[in-house]
Amino acid sequence: MPSITRRAVSPRHRVRATIAATLTSASVIAMAEKAASAQVDDPPKALAVESIALTVADLDRSVEWYTRVLDCRLTDERELEGEEAERLLGVFGARVRVATLRLGEERLDLIDFVTPEGRPVPADSRGNDRWFQHVAIIVRDMEAAYARLRAHGVGQASSGPQTLPAWNAAAGGIRAFYFRDPDGHFLEVLDFPQGKGDPRWHAATSDLFLGIDHTAIVVDDTDASLRFYRDGLGMRVAGESENHGPEQERLNAVFGARLRITTLRADRGPAVELLEYLTPRDGRPYPLDSRANDLWHWHVGVRTERPAAWFRRARLFGALPVSPGAIDADLPDRDSGEALLLRDPDGHALLLFTDD
């Protein structure tokens, strides 16, 4: 039998081999983790902001008010109940009536919980509380719009229409006014000067209320919100400004208000405007026990692909799911599709959905 010569391996060679094997394993693990991270950090993006919804106490009263005072058009009304509605909205025993309104090209959904009833908007709510949200409605003529609102006896949040000063390059010349609907929700009317806003707001028309430019939400930390809305949902930053001064204070009814304002947009639909109060910093956080039947609830309807993917990825961007998974549910004004309700880093709700 031929002899086999075994070559002795020195301790130095063993160490080198061990290091090489360790580095190879570490590289494989790192590549796997990077691939997994890339999948996790690339969730489905927002394709469009298609609707803005708010919870109301009396659907018939609210439909009558929005159509009579703001010239909205009722286009759909339906009633949702059962397990799908409960799980989608995160409210056990939910039976809801939903009315879909149109204003210009935009859509507003009014949601009335027949059961169970929720809590009213706190009477002492202020513009820097983080449950604050509004829609900004563009008007052809601010004086005419203000006269219409006063004639209908709306609750004023601003002392009157405010013209933002010329030193503010982003917002100078814009006229704005805050008011409230019958349930205490904040609303805003805006009048853009020539050269500002979407060109369609300057088209010749006899309509007084033209459409919805954006929904605004109060956030604690703009950068944390950008990680969710920009880096997670893929919305683009469309504008930034820092607003302060007596006009801004009287508009928001918050003395000493200095705001960092960031506007984000998807490819279509109204913008989402982040309002961070640099001062004062005494705004109250979004209540942790909030539910969709509470009257301070709003949600933004965002069309996306694969909403289910957001259930596990939401936490990575500071958000939390409300629905226990993607739900196949009948949504207002469209065929049934997969949907998921979640909350952003400050508690504001979004309904992510896709059609069948």
Helices and strands as residue ranges (DSSP letters): H 11-40, E 46-56, H 59-69, E 73-81, H 83-89, E 95-103, E 106-115, E 133-139, H 142-151, E 155-156, E 162-163, E 175-180, E 186-191, G 199-202, E 209-219, H 222-226, I 227-232, E 236-244, H 246-252, E 258-265, E 271-279, E 298-304, H 309-313, G 314-317, E 320-321, E 327-329, E 337-343, E 349-355
